[in-house]
Amino acid sequence: MNNQQKWYKKMVVAALAVSIGLSAGMVGIPHSAEAAVSSSSRTNQVISIGKNYLGVPYQFGAQKGQTRTFDCSSFTQHVFKQIGVSLPRSSKQQSHVGSFVSRSDLHTGDLVFFSVPGKPGVINHVAIYMGDGNLLHTYGEGGVRITSIHSGTWSSRYIAARRVL
């Protein structure tokens, strides 16, 4: 048997072993691929859950755990809790969770932090990045809504982003 035939035989045996393993449920998706699928699924869940609250009124200091009204951080805290991610109560506290993400590398499900009028450079607002330049958040009249991150208001007040998924 020459080298090419030996190599071919090894490949057939390996393919057969994998096939048998898959049939028996013994071989799974590699951990890194599993994590990517899980992360993608969780980001989709976050957006889907958040969209269920579109139009729910904004109330500064809304009580944690109730869903009749939200402020920005009670909204993000509630939405992420639904998929098992615990976030602190305030936007400033939430800005210390997870890992830093540059503005140019935002992914769906990232938390995005802003200042509001009168307090430039101070984190006091949080939103969920939806992808395609959109934010899911609550602020002022209109309650929970979708807004462009590129709008003058939010673009000029952007401070940071964090990835918690």
C-alpha positions in Angstrom: 0.0 0.0 0.0 1.5 3.4 -1.0 1.4 6.6 1.0 -1.6 8.0 -0.9 -3.6 4.8 -0.2 -2.7 4.9 3.5 -3.7 8.6 3.7 -7.0 7.8 2.0 -7.7 4.8 4.3 -7.1 7.1 7.4 -9.5 9.7 6.0 -12.2 7.1 5.4 -11.8 5.7 9.0 -11.9 9.2 10.5 -15.0 10.2 8.5 -16.7 6.9 9.6 -15.8 7.6 13.2 -17.2 11.1 13.0 -20.3 9.9 11.3 -20.9 7.2 14.0 -20.2 9.8 16.7 -22.7 12.2 15.3 -25.3 9.5 14.9 -24.8 8.5 18.6 -24.8 12.1 19.7 -21.3 11.8 20.9 -19.7 14.5 18.8 -21.1 18.0 19.1 -20.5 21.5 17.8 -17.1 22.8 18.7 -17.2 25.0 21.8 -16.3 28.2 20.0 -19.0 27.6 17.4 -21.5 26.7 20.1 -20.7 30.0 21.9 -21.2 32.0 18.6 -24.6 30.4 18.1 -25.5 30.9 21.7 -24.4 34.6 21.6 -26.2 35.3 18.4 -29.4 33.7 19.7 -29.1 35.8 23.0 -28.7 39.0 21.1 -31.7 38.3 19.0 -33.6 37.5 22.2 -32.6 40.8 23.8 -33.9 42.8 20.8 -37.1 40.7 20.6 -37.8 41.1 24.3 -37.0 44.8 24.2 -39.3 45.4 21.2 -42.2 43.9 23.2 -42.1 47.1 25.4 -42.2 49.6 22.5 -44.4 52.5 23.7 -44.2 51.7 27.4 -43.9 55.2 29.1 -40.7 56.6 30.4 -40.6 57.6 34.1 -37.3 58.8 35.7 -36.5 56.5 38.7 -39.0 53.9 37.6 -39.2 51.1 40.2 -37.0 48.1 39.5 -38.9 45.0 38.5 -42.2 46.5 37.3 -43.0 47.0 33.6 -45.7 49.7 33.6 -43.0 52.4 33.2 -39.2 52.3 32.7 -36.3 54.6 32.9 -33.4 53.8 30.7 -31.5 51.6 33.1 -34.5 49.8 34.6 -35.4 49.0 30.9 -32.0 47.5 30.1 -31.8 45.8 33.5 -35.2 44.2 32.9 -34.6 43.1 29.3 -31.3 41.5 30.1 -32.6 39.8 33.2 -35.1 37.9 30.9 -32.1 36.1 29.3 -30.3 35.5 32.6 -27.9 38.5 32.5 -27.8 40.5 35.7 -27.1 44.2 35.4 -26.8 46.8 38.1 -29.5 49.4 38.5 -28.1 52.7 37.2 -26.6 53.5 33.7 -23.4 54.6 35.4 -23.1 51.3 37.2 -24.0 49.4 34.0 -21.2 51.2 32.2 -18.7 49.2 34.2 -20.0 45.7 33.4 -18.8 43.6 30.5 -16.0 44.6 28.2 -15.2 47.9 26.4 -16.4 48.1 22.8 -15.3 50.9 20.4 -18.0 52.8 18.6 -16.8 51.4 15.3 -17.2 47.8 16.5 -20.7 47.9 18.0 -22.7 44.7 17.7 -26.3 43.9 18.3 -27.0 43.7 22.0 -24.2 46.0 23.2 -25.0 48.6 25.8 -24.4 52.1 24.6 -23.9 55.0 27.1 -24.6 58.7 26.6 -24.7 62.0 28.5 -27.9 64.1 28.6 -28.4 67.9 28.4 -26.7 69.8 31.2 -24.2 67.1 32.1 -21.8 66.7 29.1 -19.3 63.8 29.5 -21.2 62.3 32.4 -22.9 58.9 31.8 -26.6 59.2 32.6 -28.3 57.3 29.8 -28.1 53.7 28.4 -29.5 52.1 25.3 -29.3 48.7 23.6 -27.6 48.7 20.2 -29.9 47.0 17.7 -27.5 47.0 14.7 -27.8 49.0 11.5 -27.3 52.2 13.5 -30.4 51.9 15.7 -30.9 52.1 19.4 -33.6 50.5 21.5 -34.1 52.6 24.6 -36.5 54.8 26.6 -36.2 58.5 27.2 -38.8 61.3 27.7 -42.1 61.4 25.9 -42.8 58.4 23.7 -41.3 55.9 26.2 -39.5 52.8 24.8 -38.6 53.5 21.2 -36.1 52.9 18.4 -33.8 55.8 17.5 -30.9 56.3 15.2 -27.5 56.5 16.9 -26.6 58.9 14.1 -29.2 61.5 15.1 -27.7 64.7 16.2 -29.0 64.3 19.7 -27.5 60.9 20.4 -24.5 61.0 18.1 -23.1 64.1 19.9 -23.7 62.7 23.4 -22.2 59.2 22.8 -19.7 58.3 25.6 -19.0 54.6 25.5 -20.2 51.1 24.9 -19.9 47.7 26.7 -20.5 44.1 25.6 -22.2 42.0 28.2 -23.2 39.0 26.0 
